[in-house]
Amino acid sequence: MDLFNTISCAVAATYEAVANRNRQAAVNNRLKAVVRSELAAINRAYIALGKHFITTFGARPPETRRFCAMPSTRRKRES
């Protein structure tokens, strides 16, 4: 009886270990899927923001022209 009890405990422990490993793998896969979908949502929002900026302000709005010209004026001042 002692041998049967030892074997059954070993089988049960192995089953629990495999079940825990599978549970952890499922949690990791769900987490990866959520991260992937959030990354896709962030990318879509960023693209939509860029499209909105271009359609609203055009290629170079007057407010940003001075910021775009800053590096070239800085180079002129340095030389």
VENPEKA-V493596 format. One record per pair of residues at least 12 apart in sequence whose C-alpha atoms are under 10 Angstrom apart, sorted by the first residue. I is the first residue (numbers start at 1). J is the second residue. Records with the same first field share a line. If there is no record, write none. Layout:
BEGIN
I = J, J
END
This chain:
BEGIN
none
END
